[in-house]
Amino acid sequence: MAFSEFLNNRNLTAPQLNYIKTIIDYVVKNGYIKDNSELTEQPFTTIGRITEIFSLPDAQKILGIIKSIKDNAFDVAG
């Protein structure tokens, strides 16, 4: 699982866990997140902005995980 290391190394708050779960649910349904601008749309905006919920280093790690999921999706499809 792409987020397992991230989740295992932190004590996350309920909103943080909800945000990660929303990302996972979105990826399961859609395959990947096309670009970071999708995080400024529903269903993510109901939770809040990534930089409001996570520290900048954690937000950057999450964006990196999202990118790797997208890259892997294209590698498999390619």
mmCIF file of the N, C-alpha and C atoms, coordinates in Angstrom:
data_MODEL
# 
_entry.id   MODEL 
# 
loop_
_atom_site.group_PDB 
_atom_site.id 
_atom_site.type_symbol 
_atom_site.label_atom_id 
_atom_site.label_alt_id 
_atom_site.label_comp_id 
_atom_site.label_asym_id 
_atom_site.label_entity_id 
_atom_site.label_seq_id 
_atom_site.pdbx_PDB_ins_code 
_atom_site.Cartn_x 
_atom_site.Cartn_y 
_atom_site.Cartn_z 
_atom_site.occupancy 
_atom_site.B_iso_or_equiv 
_atom_site.pdbx_formal_charge 
_atom_site.auth_seq_id 
_atom_site.auth_comp_id 
_atom_site.auth_asym_id 
_atom_site.auth_atom_id 
_atom_site.pdbx_PDB_model_num 
ATOM 1   N N  . MET A 1 1  ? 0.848   -1.192 0.000   1.00 0.00 ? 1  MET A N  1 
ATOM 2   C CA . MET A 1 1  ? 0.000   0.000  0.000   1.00 0.00 ? 1  MET A CA 1 
ATOM 3   C C  . MET A 1 1  ? 0.885   1.243  0.000   1.00 0.00 ? 1  MET A C  1 
ATOM 4   N N  . ALA A 1 2  ? 0.554   2.157  -0.831  1.00 0.00 ? 2  ALA A N  1 
ATOM 5   C CA . ALA A 1 2  ? 1.382   3.344  -1.033  1.00 0.00 ? 2  ALA A CA 1 
ATOM 6   C C  . ALA A 1 2  ? 1.511   4.203  0.227   1.00 0.00 ? 2  ALA A C  1 
ATOM 7   N N  . PHE A 1 3  ? 0.482   4.262  1.034   1.00 0.00 ? 3  PHE A N  1 
ATOM 8   C CA . PHE A 1 3  ? 0.498   5.130  2.205   1.00 0.00 ? 3  PHE A CA 1 
ATOM 9   C C  . PHE A 1 3  ? 0.900   4.418  3.495   1.00 0.00 ? 3  PHE A C  1 
ATOM 10  N N  . SER A 1 4  ? 1.207   3.130  3.433   1.00 0.00 ? 4  SER A N  1 
ATOM 11  C CA . SER A 1 4  ? 1.453   2.374  4.662   1.00 0.00 ? 4  SER A CA 1 
ATOM 12  C C  . SER A 1 4  ? 2.625   2.924  5.473   1.00 0.00 ? 4  SER A C  1 
ATOM 13  N N  . GLU A 1 5  ? 3.745   3.229  4.836   1.00 0.00 ? 5  GLU A N  1 
ATOM 14  C CA . GLU A 1 5  ? 4.890   3.772  5.586   1.00 0.00 ? 5  GLU A CA 1 
ATOM 15  C C  . GLU A 1 5  ? 4.556   5.133  6.188   1.00 0.00 ? 5  GLU A C  1 
ATOM 16  N N  . PHE A 1 6  ? 3.887   5.965  5.419   1.00 0.00 ? 6  PHE A N  1 
ATOM 17  C CA . PHE A 1 6  ? 3.496   7.280  5.911   1.00 0.00 ? 6  PHE A CA 1 
ATOM 18  C C  . PHE A 1 6  ? 2.598   7.149  7.134   1.00 0.00 ? 6  PHE A C  1 
ATOM 19  N N  . LEU A 1 7  ? 1.628   6.253  7.073   1.00 0.00 ? 7  LEU A N  1 
ATOM 20  C CA . LEU A 1 7  ? 0.685   6.068  8.177   1.00 0.00 ? 7  LEU A CA 1 
ATOM 21  C C  . LEU A 1 7  ? 1.333   5.432  9.396   1.00 0.00 ? 7  LEU A C  1 
ATOM 22  N N  . ASN A 1 8  ? 2.263   4.520  9.176   1.00 0.00 ? 8  ASN A N  1 
ATOM 23  C CA . ASN A 1 8  ? 2.892   3.808  10.286  1.00 0.00 ? 8  ASN A CA 1 
ATOM 24  C C  . ASN A 1 8  ? 3.842   4.665  11.105  1.00 0.00 ? 8  ASN A C  1 
ATOM 25  N N  . ASN A 1 9  ? 4.357   5.713  10.545  1.00 0.00 ? 9  ASN A N  1 
ATOM 26  C CA . ASN A 1 9  ? 5.374   6.520  11.216  1.00 0.00 ? 9  ASN A CA 1 
ATOM 27  C C  . ASN A 1 9  ? 4.831   7.788  11.866  1.00 0.00 ? 9  ASN A C  1 
ATOM 28  N N  . ARG A 1 10 ? 3.512   7.918  11.959  1.00 0.00 ? 10 ARG A N  1 
ATOM 29  C CA . ARG A 1 10 ? 2.934   9.152  12.490  1.00 0.00 ? 10 ARG A CA 1 
ATOM 30  C C  . ARG A 1 10 ? 1.717   8.869  13.359  1.00 0.00 ? 10 ARG A C  1 
ATOM 31  N N  . ASN A 1 11 ? 1.492   9.743  14.305  1.00 0.00 ? 11 ASN A N  1 
ATOM 32  C CA . ASN A 1 11 ? 0.232   9.763  15.044  1.00 0.00 ? 11 ASN A CA 1 
ATOM 33  C C  . ASN A 1 11 ? -0.619  10.848 14.404  1.00 0.00 ? 11 ASN A C  1 
ATOM 34  N N  . LEU A 1 12 ? -1.553  10.443 13.581  1.00 0.00 ? 12 LEU A N  1 
ATOM 35  C CA . LEU A 1 12 ? -2.341  11.408 12.828  1.00 0.00 ? 12 LEU A CA 1 
ATOM 36  C C  . LEU A 1 12 ? -3.633  11.742 13.555  1.00 0.00 ? 12 LEU A C  1 
ATOM 37  N N  . THR A 1 13 ? -4.100  12.953 13.337  1.00 0.00 ? 13 THR A N  1 
ATOM 38  C CA . THR A 1 13 ? -5.376  13.395 13.879  1.00 0.00 ? 13 THR A CA 1 
ATOM 39  C C  . THR A 1 13 ? -6.513  12.813 13.035  1.00 0.00 ? 13 THR A C  1 
ATOM 40  N N  . ALA A 1 14 ? -7.720  12.906 13.529  1.00 0.00 ? 14 ALA A N  1 
ATOM 41  C CA . ALA A 1 14 ? -8.881  12.420 12.783  1.00 0.00 ? 14 ALA A CA 1 
ATOM 42  C C  . ALA A 1 14 ? -9.010  13.101 11.413  1.00 0.00 ? 14 ALA A C  1 
ATOM 43  N N  . PRO A 1 15 ? -8.867  14.444 11.323  1.00 0.00 ? 15 PRO A N  1 
ATOM 44  C CA . PRO A 1 15 ? -8.949  15.072 9.994   1.00 0.00 ? 15 PRO A CA 1 
ATOM 45  C C  . PRO A 1 15 ? -7.834  14.589 9.054   1.00 0.00 ? 15 PRO A C  1 
ATOM 46  N N  . GLN A 1 16 ? -6.641  14.365 9.583   1.00 0.00 ? 16 GLN A N  1 
ATOM 47  C CA . GLN A 1 16 ? -5.543  13.875 8.752   1.00 0.00 ? 16 GLN A CA 1 
ATOM 48  C C  . GLN A 1 16 ? -5.840  12.471 8.231   1.00 0.00 ? 16 GLN A C  1 
ATOM 49  N N  . LEU A 1 17 ? -6.319  11.601 9.115   1.00 0.00 ? 17 LEU A N  1 
ATOM 50  C CA . LEU A 1 17 ? -6.683  10.251 8.685   1.00 0.00 ? 17 LEU A CA 1 
ATOM 51  C C  . LEU A 1 17 ? -7.814  10.282 7.665   1.00 0.00 ? 17 LEU A C  1 
ATOM 52  N N  . ASN A 1 18 ? -8.770  11.154 7.883   1.00 0.00 ? 18 ASN A N  1 
ATOM 53  C CA . ASN A 1 18 ? -9.885  11.291 6.952   1.00 0.00 ? 18 ASN A CA 1 
ATOM 54  C C  . ASN A 1 18 ? -9.389  11.751 5.579   1.00 0.00 ? 18 ASN A C  1 
ATOM 55  N N  . TYR A 1 19 ? -8.441  12.668 5.574   1.00 0.00 ? 19 TYR A N  1 
ATOM 56  C CA . TYR A 1 19 ? -7.891  13.167 4.303   1.00 0.00 ? 19 TYR A CA 1 
ATOM 57  C C  . TYR A 1 19 ? -7.187  12.043 3.550   1.00 0.00 ? 19 TYR A C  1 
ATOM 58  N N  . ILE A 1 20 ? -6.361  11.266 4.242   1.00 0.00 ? 20 ILE A N  1 
ATOM 59  C CA . ILE A 1 20 ? -5.656  10.155 3.616   1.00 0.00 ? 20 ILE A CA 1 
ATOM 60  C C  . ILE A 1 20 ? -6.661  9.111  3.112   1.00 0.00 ? 20 ILE A C  1 
ATOM 61  N N  . LYS A 1 21 ? -7.676  8.811  3.919   1.00 0.00 ? 21 LYS A N  1 
ATOM 62  C CA . LYS A 1 21 ? -8.700  7.855  3.495   1.00 0.00 ? 21 LYS A CA 1 
ATOM 63  C C  . LYS A 1 21 ? -9.419  8.357  2.249   1.00 0.00 ? 21 LYS A C  1 
ATOM 64  N N  . THR A 1 22 ? -9.661  9.649  2.175   1.00 0.00 ? 22 THR A N  1 
ATOM 65  C CA . THR A 1 22 ? -10.324 10.221 1.008   1.00 0.00 ? 22 THR A CA 1 
ATOM 66  C C  . THR A 1 22 ? -9.442  10.080 -0.225  1.00 0.00 ? 22 THR A C  1 
ATOM 67  N N  . ILE A 1 23 ? -8.142  10.298 -0.076  1.00 0.00 ? 23 ILE A N  1 
ATOM 68  C CA . ILE A 1 23 ? -7.219  10.102 -1.198  1.00 0.00 ? 23 ILE A CA 1 
ATOM 69  C C  . ILE A 1 23 ? -7.268  8.647  -1.658  1.00 0.00 ? 23 ILE A C  1 
ATOM 70  N N  . ILE A 1 24 ? -7.181  7.734  -0.717  1.00 0.00 ? 24 ILE A N  1 
ATOM 71  C CA . ILE A 1 24 ? -7.181  6.305  -1.052  1.00 0.00 ? 24 ILE A CA 1 
ATOM 72  C C  . ILE A 1 24 ? -8.484  5.925  -1.757  1.00 0.00 ? 24 ILE A C  1 
ATOM 73  N N  . ASP A 1 25 ? -9.612  6.355  -1.218  1.00 0.00 ? 25 ASP A N  1 
ATOM 74  C CA . ASP A 1 25 ? -10.908 6.054  -1.838  1.00 0.00 ? 25 ASP A CA 1 
ATOM 75  C C  . ASP A 1 25 ? -10.980 6.619  -3.253  1.00 0.00 ? 25 ASP A C  1 
ATOM 76  N N  . TYR A 1 26 ? -10.473 7.829  -3.432  1.00 0.00 ? 26 TYR A N  1 
ATOM 77  C CA . TYR A 1 26 ? -10.482 8.479  -4.745  1.00 0.00 ? 26 TYR A CA 1 
ATOM 78  C C  . TYR A 1 26 ? -9.640  7.686  -5.737  1.00 0.00 ? 26 TYR A C  1 
ATOM 79  N N  . VAL A 1 27 ? -8.462  7.257  -5.300  1.00 0.00 ? 27 VAL A N  1 
ATOM 80  C CA . VAL A 1 27 ? -7.563  6.500  -6.182  1.00 0.00 ? 27 VAL A CA 1 
ATOM 81  C C  . VAL A 1 27 ? -8.168  5.132  -6.521  1.00 0.00 ? 27 VAL A C  1 
ATOM 82  N N  . VAL A 1 28 ? -8.783  4.490  -5.541  1.00 0.00 ? 28 VAL A N  1 
ATOM 83  C CA . VAL A 1 28 ? -9.431  3.196  -5.807  1.00 0.00 ? 28 VAL A CA 1 
ATOM 84  C C  . VAL A 1 28 ? -10.522 3.373  -6.867  1.00 0.00 ? 28 VAL A C  1 
ATOM 85  N N  . LYS A 1 29 ? -11.280 4.440  -6.771  1.00 0.00 ? 29 LYS A N  1 
ATOM 86  C CA . LYS A 1 29 ? -12.375 4.681  -7.707  1.00 0.00 ? 29 LYS A CA 1 
ATOM 87  C C  . LYS A 1 29 ? -11.887 5.152  -9.078  1.00 0.00 ? 29 LYS A C  1 
ATOM 88  N N  . ASN A 1 30 ? -10.856 6.017  -9.096  1.00 0.00 ? 30 ASN A N  1 
ATOM 89  C CA . ASN A 1 30 ? -10.448 6.680  -10.340 1.00 0.00 ? 30 ASN A CA 1 
ATOM 90  C C  . ASN A 1 30 ? -9.106  6.216  -10.905 1.00 0.00 ? 30 ASN A C  1 
ATOM 91  N N  . GLY A 1 31 ? -8.372  5.422  -10.171 1.00 0.00 ? 31 GLY A N  1 
ATOM 92  C CA . GLY A 1 31 ? -7.085  4.924  -10.656 1.00 0.00 ? 31 GLY A CA 1 
ATOM 93  C C  . GLY A 1 31 ? -5.897  5.738  -10.190 1.00 0.00 ? 31 GLY A C  1 
ATOM 94  N N  . TYR A 1 32 ? -6.025  7.039  -10.191 1.00 0.00 ? 32 TYR A N  1 
ATOM 95  C CA . TYR A 1 32 ? -4.974  7.948  -9.744  1.00 0.00 ? 32 TYR A CA 1 
ATOM 96  C C  . TYR A 1 32 ? -5.533  9.362  -9.697  1.00 0.00 ? 32 TYR A C  1 
ATOM 97  N N  . ILE A 1 33 ? -4.745  10.271 -9.144  1.00 0.00 ? 33 ILE A N  1 
ATOM 98  C CA . ILE A 1 33 ? -5.082  11.696 -9.134  1.00 0.00 ? 33 ILE A CA 1 
ATOM 99  C C  . ILE A 1 33 ? -4.253  12.341 -10.237 1.00 0.00 ? 33 ILE A C  1 
ATOM 100 N N  . LYS A 1 34 ? -4.915  12.966 -11.205 1.00 0.00 ? 34 LYS A N  1 
ATOM 101 C CA . LYS A 1 34 ? -4.229  13.506 -12.387 1.00 0.00 ? 34 LYS A CA 1 
ATOM 102 C C  . LYS A 1 34 ? -3.166  14.526 -12.030 1.00 0.00 ? 34 LYS A C  1 
ATOM 103 N N  . ASP A 1 35 ? -3.543  15.503 -11.223 1.00 0.00 ? 35 ASP A N  1 
ATOM 104 C CA . ASP A 1 35 ? -2.580  16.510 -10.778 1.00 0.00 ? 35 ASP A CA 1 
ATOM 105 C C  . ASP A 1 35 ? -3.050  17.103 -9.460  1.00 0.00 ? 35 ASP A C  1 
ATOM 106 N N  . ASN A 1 36 ? -2.170  17.856 -8.833  1.00 0.00 ? 36 ASN A N  1 
ATOM 107 C CA . ASN A 1 36 ? -2.446  18.379 -7.494  1.00 0.00 ? 36 ASN A CA 1 
ATOM 108 C C  . ASN A 1 36 ? -3.656  19.296 -7.438  1.00 0.00 ? 36 ASN A C  1 
ATOM 109 N N  . SER A 1 37 ? -4.045  19.868 -8.566  1.00 0.00 ? 37 SER A N  1 
ATOM 110 C CA . SER A 1 37 ? -5.205  20.765 -8.551  1.00 0.00 ? 37 SER A CA 1 
ATOM 111 C C  . SER A 1 37 ? -6.489  20.016 -8.188  1.00 0.00 ? 37 SER A C  1 
ATOM 112 N N  . GLU A 1 38 ? -6.518  18.705 -8.396  1.00 0.00 ? 38 GLU A N  1 
ATOM 113 C CA . GLU A 1 38 ? -7.700  17.931 -8.009  1.00 0.00 ? 38 GLU A CA 1 
ATOM 114 C C  . GLU A 1 38 ? -7.922  17.964 -6.503  1.00 0.00 ? 38 GLU A C  1 
ATOM 115 N N  . LEU A 1 39 ? -6.864  18.210 -5.747  1.00 0.00 ? 39 LEU A N  1 
ATOM 116 C CA . LEU A 1 39 ? -6.979  18.284 -4.293  1.00 0.00 ? 39 LEU A CA 1 
ATOM 117 C C  . LEU A 1 39 ? -7.693  19.556 -3.834  1.00 0.00 ? 39 LEU A C  1 
ATOM 118 N N  . THR A 1 40 ? -7.928  20.485 -4.762  1.00 0.00 ? 40 THR A N  1 
ATOM 119 C CA . THR A 1 40 ? -8.644  21.717 -4.443  1.00 0.00 ? 40 THR A CA 1 
ATOM 120 C C  . THR A 1 40 ? -10.123 21.613 -4.816  1.00 0.00 ? 40 THR A C  1 
ATOM 121 N N  . GLU A 1 41 ? -10.560 20.386 -5.140  1.00 0.00 ? 41 GLU A N  1 
ATOM 122 C CA . GLU A 1 41 ? -11.938 20.139 -5.540  1.00 0.00 ? 41 GLU A CA 1 
ATOM 123 C C  . GLU A 1 41 ? -12.569 19.124 -4.583  1.00 0.00 ? 41 GLU A C  1 
ATOM 124 N N  . GLN A 1 42 ? -13.864 18.879 -4.774  1.00 0.00 ? 42 GLN A N  1 
ATOM 125 C CA . GLN A 1 42 ? -14.553 17.841 -4.011  1.00 0.00 ? 42 GLN A CA 1 
ATOM 126 C C  . GLN A 1 42 ? -13.959 16.492 -4.382  1.00 0.00 ? 42 GLN A C  1 
ATOM 127 N N  . PRO A 1 43 ? -13.822 15.575 -3.521  1.00 0.00 ? 43 PRO A N  1 
ATOM 128 C CA . PRO A 1 43 ? -14.304 15.525 -2.145  1.00 0.00 ? 43 PRO A CA 1 
ATOM 129 C C  . PRO A 1 43 ? -13.311 16.102 -1.128  1.00 0.00 ? 43 PRO A C  1 
ATOM 130 N N  . PHE A 1 44 ? -12.167 16.558 -1.600  1.00 0.00 ? 44 PHE A N  1 
ATOM 131 C CA . PHE A 1 44 ? -11.105 16.982 -0.691  1.00 0.00 ? 44 PHE A CA 1 
ATOM 132 C C  . PHE A 1 44 ? -11.408 18.281 0.037   1.00 0.00 ? 44 PHE A C  1 
ATOM 133 N N  . THR A 1 45 ? -12.096 19.196 -0.615  1.00 0.00 ? 45 THR A N  1 
ATOM 134 C CA . THR A 1 45 ? -12.344 20.501 -0.003  1.00 0.00 ? 45 THR A CA 1 
ATOM 135 C C  . THR A 1 45 ? -13.302 20.431 1.184   1.00 0.00 ? 45 THR A C  1 
ATOM 136 N N  . THR A 1 46 ? -14.076 19.375 1.276   1.00 0.00 ? 46 THR A N  1 
ATOM 137 C CA . THR A 1 46 ? -14.959 19.253 2.437   1.00 0.00 ? 46 THR A CA 1 
ATOM 138 C C  . THR A 1 46 ? -14.154 19.004 3.712   1.00 0.00 ? 46 THR A C  1 
ATOM 139 N N  . ILE A 1 47 ? -12.952 18.477 3.562   1.00 0.00 ? 47 ILE A N  1 
ATOM 140 C CA . ILE A 1 47 ? -12.090 18.202 4.704   1.00 0.00 ? 47 ILE A CA 1 
ATOM 141 C C  . ILE A 1 47 ? -11.212 19.415 5.014   1.00 0.00 ? 47 ILE A C  1 
ATOM 142 N N  . GLY A 1 48 ? -10.713 20.057 3.976   1.00 0.00 ? 48 GLY A N  1 
ATOM 143 C CA . GLY A 1 48 ? -9.836  21.209 4.122   1.00 0.00 ? 48 GLY A CA 1 
ATOM 144 C C  . GLY A 1 48 ? -8.672  21.127 3.167   1.00 0.00 ? 48 GLY A C  1 
ATOM 145 N N  . ARG A 1 49 ? -7.877  22.167 3.158   1.00 0.00 ? 49 ARG A N  1 
ATOM 146 C CA . ARG A 1 49 ? -6.706  22.198 2.287   1.00 0.00 ? 49 ARG A CA 1 
ATOM 147 C C  . ARG A 1 49 ? -5.597  21.353 2.891   1.00 0.00 ? 49 ARG A C  1 
ATOM 148 N N  . ILE A 1 50 ? -4.858  20.690 2.035   1.00 0.00 ? 50 ILE A N  1 
ATOM 149 C CA . ILE A 1 50 ? -3.798  19.801 2.499   1.00 0.00 ? 50 ILE A CA 1 
ATOM 150 C C  . ILE A 1 50 ? -2.794  20.537 3.389   1.00 0.00 ? 50 ILE A C  1 
ATOM 151 N N  . THR A 1 51 ? -2.505  21.791 3.055   1.00 0.00 ? 51 THR A N  1 
ATOM 152 C CA . THR A 1 51 ? -1.532  22.552 3.843   1.00 0.00 ? 51 THR A CA 1 
ATOM 153 C C  . THR A 1 51 ? -2.113  23.084 5.144   1.00 0.00 ? 51 THR A C  1 
ATOM 154 N N  . GLU A 1 52 ? -3.420  23.021 5.293   1.00 0.00 ? 52 GLU A N  1 
ATOM 155 C CA . GLU A 1 52 ? -4.055  23.375 6.566   1.00 0.00 ? 52 GLU A CA 1 
ATOM 156 C C  . GLU A 1 52 ? -4.093  22.172 7.504   1.00 0.00 ? 52 GLU A C  1 
ATOM 157 N N  . ILE A 1 53 ? -4.137  20.996 6.933   1.00 0.00 ? 53 ILE A N  1 
ATOM 158 C CA . ILE A 1 53 ? -4.300  19.776 7.710   1.00 0.00 ? 53 ILE A CA 1 
ATOM 159 C C  . ILE A 1 53 ? -2.954  19.160 8.093   1.00 0.00 ? 53 ILE A C  1 
ATOM 160 N N  . PHE A 1 54 ? -1.975  19.291 7.194   1.00 0.00 ? 54 PHE A N  1 
ATOM 161 C CA . PHE A 1 54 ? -0.663  18.679 7.397   1.00 0.00 ? 54 PHE A CA 1 
ATOM 162 C C  . PHE A 1 54 ? 0.428   19.743 7.419   1.00 0.00 ? 54 PHE A C  1 
ATOM 163 N N  . SER A 1 55 ? 1.527   19.422 8.070   1.00 0.00 ? 55 SER A N  1 
ATOM 164 C CA . SER A 1 55 ? 2.703   20.288 7.999   1.00 0.00 ? 55 SER A CA 1 
ATOM 165 C C  . SER A 1 55 ? 3.202   20.277 6.559   1.00 0.00 ? 55 SER A C  1 
ATOM 166 N N  . LEU A 1 56 ? 3.989   21.268 6.188   1.00 0.00 ? 56 LEU A N  1 
ATOM 167 C CA . LEU A 1 56 ? 4.501   21.332 4.820   1.00 0.00 ? 56 LEU A CA 1 
ATOM 168 C C  . LEU A 1 56 ? 5.305   20.090 4.452   1.00 0.00 ? 56 LEU A C  1 
ATOM 169 N N  . PRO A 1 57 ? 6.220   19.605 5.321   1.00 0.00 ? 57 PRO A N  1 
ATOM 170 C CA . PRO A 1 57 ? 6.952   18.380 4.950   1.00 0.00 ? 57 PRO A CA 1 
ATOM 171 C C  . PRO A 1 57 ? 6.030   17.177 4.736   1.00 0.00 ? 57 PRO A C  1 
ATOM 172 N N  . ASP A 1 58 ? 5.008   17.030 5.570   1.00 0.00 ? 58 ASP A N  1 
ATOM 173 C CA . ASP A 1 58 ? 4.077   15.911 5.394   1.00 0.00 ? 58 ASP A CA 1 
ATOM 174 C C  . ASP A 1 58 ? 3.236   16.093 4.133   1.00 0.00 ? 58 ASP A C  1 
ATOM 175 N N  . ALA A 1 59 ? 2.804   17.315 3.863   1.00 0.00 ? 59 ALA A N  1 
ATOM 176 C CA . ALA A 1 59 ? 2.040   17.579 2.643   1.00 0.00 ? 59 ALA A CA 1 
ATOM 177 C C  . ALA A 1 59 ? 2.888   17.243 1.416   1.00 0.00 ? 59 ALA A C  1 
ATOM 178 N N  . GLN A 1 60 ? 4.157   17.587 1.445   1.00 0.00 ? 60 GLN A N  1 
ATOM 179 C CA . GLN A 1 60 ? 5.045   17.265 0.325   1.00 0.00 ? 60 GLN A CA 1 
ATOM 180 C C  . GLN A 1 60 ? 5.220   15.755 0.171   1.00 0.00 ? 60 GLN A C  1 
ATOM 181 N N  . LYS A 1 61 ? 5.303   15.033 1.273   1.00 0.00 ? 61 LYS A N  1 
ATOM 182 C CA . LYS A 1 61 ? 5.401   13.568 1.203   1.00 0.00 ? 61 LYS A CA 1 
ATOM 183 C C  . LYS A 1 61 ? 4.133   12.980 0.597   1.00 0.00 ? 61 LYS A C  1 
ATOM 184 N N  . ILE A 1 62 ? 2.993   13.494 1.000   1.00 0.00 ? 62 ILE A N  1 
ATOM 185 C CA . ILE A 1 62 ? 1.723   13.010 0.458   1.00 0.00 ? 62 ILE A CA 1 
ATOM 186 C C  . ILE A 1 62 ? 1.658   13.269 -1.049  1.00 0.00 ? 62 ILE A C  1 
ATOM 187 N N  . LEU A 1 63 ? 2.059   14.462 -1.468  1.00 0.00 ? 63 LEU A N  1 
ATOM 188 C CA . LEU A 1 63 ? 2.057   14.778 -2.896  1.00 0.00 ? 63 LEU A CA 1 
ATOM 189 C C  . LEU A 1 63 ? 3.010   13.862 -3.654  1.00 0.00 ? 63 LEU A C  1 
ATOM 190 N N  . GLY A 1 64 ? 4.132   13.515 -3.037  1.00 0.00 ? 64 GLY A N  1 
ATOM 191 C CA . GLY A 1 64 ? 5.068   12.579 -3.648  1.00 0.00 ? 64 GLY A CA 1 
ATOM 192 C C  . GLY A 1 64 ? 4.465   11.195 -3.799  1.00 0.00 ? 64 GLY A C  1 
ATOM 193 N N  . ILE A 1 65 ? 3.721   10.749 -2.788  1.00 0.00 ? 65 ILE A N  1 
ATOM 194 C CA . ILE A 1 65 ? 3.046   9.447  -2.859  1.00 0.00 ? 65 ILE A CA 1 
ATOM 195 C C  . ILE A 1 65 ? 1.996   9.468  -3.969  1.00 0.00 ? 65 ILE A C  1 
ATOM 196 N N  . ILE A 1 66 ? 1.238   10.554 -4.056  1.00 0.00 ? 66 ILE A N  1 
ATOM 197 C CA . ILE A 1 66 ? 0.228   10.690 -5.105  1.00 0.00 ? 66 ILE A CA 1 
ATOM 198 C C  . ILE A 1 66 ? 0.885   10.614 -6.479  1.00 0.00 ? 66 ILE A C  1 
ATOM 199 N N  . LYS A 1 67 ? 2.025   11.279 -6.639  1.00 0.00 ? 67 LYS A N  1 
ATOM 200 C CA . LYS A 1 67 ? 2.753   11.252 -7.917  1.00 0.00 ? 67 LYS A CA 1 
ATOM 201 C C  . LYS A 1 67 ? 3.240   9.845  -8.228  1.00 0.00 ? 67 LYS A C  1 
ATOM 202 N N  . SER A 1 68 ? 3.741   9.148  -7.234  1.00 0.00 ? 68 SER A N  1 
ATOM 203 C CA . SER A 1 68 ? 4.237   7.790  -7.492  1.00 0.00 ? 68 SER A CA 1 
ATOM 204 C C  . SER A 1 68 ? 3.099   6.847  -7.880  1.00 0.00 ? 68 SER A C  1 
ATOM 205 N N  . ILE A 1 69 ? 1.913   7.039  -7.298  1.00 0.00 ? 69 ILE A N  1 
ATOM 206 C CA . ILE A 1 69 ? 0.755   6.232  -7.689  1.00 0.00 ? 69 ILE A CA 1 
ATOM 207 C C  . ILE A 1 69 ? 0.422   6.492  -9.158  1.00 0.00 ? 69 ILE A C  1 
ATOM 208 N N  . LYS A 1 70 ? 0.419   7.761  -9.537  1.00 0.00 ? 70 LYS A N  1 
ATOM 209 C CA . LYS A 1 70 ? 0.123   8.117  -10.939 1.00 0.00 ? 70 LYS A CA 1 
ATOM 210 C C  . LYS A 1 70 ? 1.200   7.541  -11.861 1.00 0.00 ? 70 LYS A C  1 
ATOM 211 N N  . ASP A 1 71 ? 2.457   7.689  -11.501 1.00 0.00 ? 71 ASP A N  1 
ATOM 212 C CA . ASP A 1 71 ? 3.554   7.145  -12.326 1.00 0.00 ? 71 ASP A CA 1 
ATOM 213 C C  . ASP A 1 71 ? 3.416   5.631  -12.483 1.00 0.00 ? 71 ASP A C  1 
ATOM 214 N N  . ASN A 1 72 ? 3.095   4.947  -11.384 1.00 0.00 ? 72 ASN A N  1 
ATOM 215 C CA . ASN A 1 72 ? 2.915   3.494  -11.438 1.00 0.00 ? 72 ASN A CA 1 
ATOM 216 C C  . ASN A 1 72 ? 1.730   3.110  -12.316 1.00 0.00 ? 72 ASN A C  1 
ATOM 217 N N  . ALA A 1 73 ? 0.675   3.891  -12.279 1.00 0.00 ? 73 ALA A N  1 
ATOM 218 C CA . ALA A 1 73 ? -0.492  3.613  -13.118 1.00 0.00 ? 73 ALA A CA 1 
ATOM 219 C C  . ALA A 1 73 ? -0.122  3.694  -14.589 1.00 0.00 ? 73 ALA A C  1 
ATOM 220 N N  . PHE A 1 74 ? 0.699   4.676  -14.946 1.00 0.00 ? 74 PHE A N  1 
ATOM 221 C CA . PHE A 1 74 ? 1.114   4.820  -16.345 1.00 0.00 ? 74 PHE A CA 1 
ATOM 222 C C  . PHE A 1 74 ? 2.115   3.738  -16.730 1.00 0.00 ? 74 PHE A C  1 
ATOM 223 N N  . ASP A 1 75 ? 2.969   3.327  -15.812 1.00 0.00 ? 75 ASP A N  1 
ATOM 224 C CA . ASP A 1 75 ? 3.923   2.246  -16.098 1.00 0.00 ? 75 ASP A CA 1 
ATOM 225 C C  . ASP A 1 75 ? 3.195   0.941  -16.378 1.00 0.00 ? 75 ASP A C  1 
ATOM 226 N N  . VAL A 1 76 ? 2.156   0.666  -15.602 1.00 0.00 ? 76 VAL A N  1 
ATOM 227 C CA . VAL A 1 76 ? 1.385   -0.568 -15.778 1.00 0.00 ? 76 VAL A CA 1 
ATOM 228 C C  . VAL A 1 76 ? 0.601   -0.511 -17.078 1.00 0.00 ? 76 VAL A C  1 
ATOM 229 N N  . ALA A 1 77 ? 0.016   0.642  -17.362 1.00 0.00 ? 77 ALA A N  1 
ATOM 230 C CA . ALA A 1 77 ? -0.803  0.792  -18.567 1.00 0.00 ? 77 ALA A CA 1 
ATOM 231 C C  . ALA A 1 77 ? 0.052   0.893  -19.835 1.00 0.00 ? 77 ALA A C  1 
ATOM 232 N N  . GLY A 1 78 ? 1.266   1.399  -19.679 1.00 0.00 ? 78 GLY A N  1 
ATOM 233 C CA . GLY A 1 78 ? 2.135   1.712  -20.808 1.00 0.00 ? 78 GLY A CA 1 
ATOM 234 C C  . GLY A 1 78 ? 2.573   0.563  -21.581 1.00 0.00 ? 78 GLY A C  1 
# 
